[in-house]
Amino acid sequence: MSKKKPHPFLRFWKIIGPGLVTGASDDDPSGIATYSQAGAAYGLSTLWTSIVAFPLMAAIQQMCARIGLVTSQGLTGTLKKHYPRPILYLMLIFSFPAIVMNIGADIAGMGAVGNLLFPRIDAGFFSVFFTLLLLGLIIYLPYQKIAATLKYLCIVMLVYFIVPFLYKQDFEEIITSTFIPTIHFNKAFLAILVGILGTTISPYLFFWQASVEVEEMKNKQKHIVVNKKIIHEMKQDVDFGMTFSGIVMFFIILTTGTVLFKGGVHQIDTVEQAAMALKPLAGNLAYLLFAIGVIGTGLIAIPVLSGSLSYIFTETFGWEQGLDKKFHEAKGFYIIIAISLLLGLSLNYIGISPIKALIYTAILYGLTAPVLIAIILHISNNEKVMGKFTNSILSNILGVAAFLIMGISAGLLVYFQITGT
């Protein structure tokens, strides 16, 4: 008697994992703040960026995932093996402060939104609570449970698909803004574009994607034999995750662009400001859903941020690593995660505002992303490293486009910071 085949959706749900979590973590509280400001300041003018960013994000993340699968090493391990050490240490120097500041901004955002939902409890208490909760879960839960938890937490982000429809929409304007790019050639608008790119194509996601693919494969089978089927499933996973990320980004800009911009609210600096501004304009339900989504995205993104930093350090120095290992088996790995979380939390108490942290993070990401993308492209086209799984022509075109766009963005970031104009 033949076994009954599982439902196609269940088969697909089993395939997706690292790509979905990566995509969801890309829409972290700091990213939500960026998208909210874009919508509040310029209405629907930046909706088209979600369409442009998707293929670039997907192409780079697929390359990173393929590097992890083929080499059985994270991106740092591959860099260490095939490139001069100064490049590796330069990535480490830039990545550490950027990721810690990103963690700090996310923790602060979650704390502030927690305070909005429960005004009698101080935001600082919520920040400490979420930090300790995440630290405990990351250390004590085995990798498979962490992966499953993060995967199902992504469902929380579906709330952003609901919020825009609680408010009257002009669908003709939405379609026009989505498919016909609008660009204003001034510092403020270009800075928003740079912020959106820096938030969507973030270097920490490159490291996470490669390392977590290796970990995922090790948990599926003892001997990793990479074939076309595995590569195809990886592409499905990454494409789905990046699509999910792009749609969430689209709906956040749509929400704030229709509700806040048209309501006369044009300056949003933090996620709690975005949530509060929605309350009188779109009602309590929109406000609550938006706020809950911020906490959900933070719970997804912070393990990815701290995990990526730990993978970078442990692969650099050859320490035991992996979320599948227990604390006593990889003490250094988990200690780095703990340090990154506590340092991120401490930013709230030493006078660095979340907004300044986001600006510094964007600058550091903007400077490192083009260099990393160039290295990823080089690795992905190196037959000695990748064998028969080198880049396709389309992957190279999208990769070069991402490099050029991020390079120009980095130049603009530096120019704006130096000149202040």
ABEGO torsion letter per residue (X at the ends): XBBBBBBAAAAAAAABBAAAAAAAAABBAAAAAAAAAAAAAAEAAAAAAAAAAAAAAAAAAAAAAAAAAAAGBBAAAAAAAABBAAAAAAAAAAAAAAAAAAAAAAAAAAAAAAAAABAABBAAAAAAAAAAAAAAAAAABBAAAAAAAAAAAAAAAAAAAAAAAABBBBAAAAAAAAABBBBBBBAAAAAAAAAAAAAABBAAAAAAAAAAAAAAAAAABABBBBBAAAAAAAAAAAAAAAAAAAAAAAAAAAAAAAAAAAAGBABBABAAAAAAAAAAAAEAAAAAAAAAAAAAAAAAAAAAAAAAAAAAAAAAAGBBBEAABBAAABAAAAAAAAAAAAAAAAAAAAGBBAAAAAAAAAAAAAAAAAAAAAAAAAAAABAAAAEAABBBAAAAAAAAAAAAAAAAAAAAAAAAAAAGX
